[in-house]
């Protein structure tokens, strides 16, 4: 869901819905899949889109680091203050989620 901080979209079966005719830039997209085991750690660089699915019950923890530069701090503030508001509005408009990929 572009412009959102967290997703209310339903990604079940998402890979079956990818249509390069409707979304030609998909041919440039690269995806990586991994399964983390107990004790594993994954580093996600800032700004990377990601989607996680839990295969079984468990515990996860995310840690974020504050950017050292002023522009990085302002960008973080924009994401918290600006994009969070848009995200909350989109969730209110579609409280049960929805398949954004199929939106026309």
Phi and psi in degrees as a GROMACS rama.xvg file:
@    title "Ramachandran Plot"
@    xaxis  label "Phi"
@    yaxis  label "Psi"
@TYPE xy
-56.4364  147.504  UNK-2
72.2601  12.3463  UNK-3
-110.374  157.268  UNK-4
-89.5413  -41.4621  UNK-5
-131.222  158.765  UNK-6
-101.962  135.07  UNK-7
-103.126  5.01475  UNK-8
-75.6523  153.042  UNK-9
-94.8141  112.926  UNK-10
-99.8618  12.9523  UNK-11
-65.1656  124.804  UNK-12
70.6299  23.0919  UNK-13
-59.5244  -35.4582  UNK-14
-69.0357  -21.3511  UNK-15
-77.8607  -12.2051  UNK-16
-102.979  1.93834  UNK-17
-76.3131  118.334  UNK-18
-121.92  103.792  UNK-19
-67.8903  -18.8964  UNK-20
-71.3162  -39.9556  UNK-21
-79.3229  -32.0481  UNK-22
-128.421  77.5861  UNK-23
-60.2868  -24.6821  UNK-24
-69.445  -12.7413  UNK-25
-58.8847  -27.9276  UNK-26
-65.8135  -16.4052  UNK-27
-95.5913  -9.44835  UNK-28
-73.8963  142.742  UNK-29
-124.281  132.973  UNK-30
-124.633  151.185  UNK-31
-129.106  140.299  UNK-32
-123.888  138.091  UNK-33
-148.454  156.996  UNK-34
-116.503  120.058  UNK-35
-88.3557  135.477  UNK-36
-99.6385  169.461  UNK-37
-50.5473  126.347  UNK-38
88.8497  -7.55831  UNK-39
-72.7138  153.817  UNK-40
-130.002  140.453  UNK-41
-126.918  133.71  UNK-42
-96.4801  125.677  UNK-43
-112.983  114.479  UNK-44
-61.3939  151.525  UNK-45
-57.0651  138.755  UNK-46
86.8704  -2.64818  UNK-47
-84.2957  130.178  UNK-48
-74.644  142.252  UNK-49
-150.868  159.193  UNK-50
-137.726  133.262  UNK-51
-121.173  142.932  UNK-52
-130.013  134.434  UNK-53
-89.3477  126.709  UNK-54
-81.5799  -22.737  UNK-55
-156.903  171.466  UNK-56
-60.413  149.277  UNK-57
179.607  -164.105  UNK-58
-133.427  135.234  UNK-59
-134.285  152.234  UNK-60
-137.619  133.849  UNK-61
-112.366  135.349  UNK-62
-120.145  136.933  UNK-63
-120.785  147.498  UNK-64
-111.393  141.2  UNK-65
-79.0592  128.887  UNK-66
-61.7055  141.75  UNK-67
-76.8978  -26.3679  UNK-68
-85.3976  156.934  UNK-69
-64.6992  -41.7498  UNK-70
-63.8184  -36.3967  UNK-71
-66.1379  -40.0266  UNK-72
-65.8825  -41.6444  UNK-73
-65.1233  -38.9327  UNK-74
-63.0433  -40.97  UNK-75
-62.9089  -41.9753  UNK-76
-62.7106  -40.87  UNK-77
-59.2384  -44.1866  UNK-78
-66.666  -38.4644  UNK-79
-73.8151  -48.237  UNK-80
-83.1461  -45.415  UNK-81
-81.2288  -58.8004  UNK-82
-68.57  -30.9514  UNK-83
-60.9237  -38.7376  UNK-84
-65.3134  -43.424  UNK-85
-63.7644  -42.0843  UNK-86
-59.3851  -47.4346  UNK-87
-63.1527  -37.5905  UNK-88
-63.7652  -44.7407  UNK-89
-63.5437  -38.8256  UNK-90
-65.6773  -38.7089  UNK-91
-65.6388  -34.7815  UNK-92
-71.7717  -30.6467  UNK-93
-136.667  73.8472  UNK-94
-63.3018  -23.8991  UNK-95
-94.6477  14.9276  UNK-96
79.6816  -142.528  UNK-97
144.316  164.554  UNK-98
-96.6462  98.3166  UNK-99
-67.7155  -31.4507  UNK-100
-58.2272  -33.5967  UNK-101
-89.0291  2.16909  UNK-102
-62.643  140.256  UNK-103
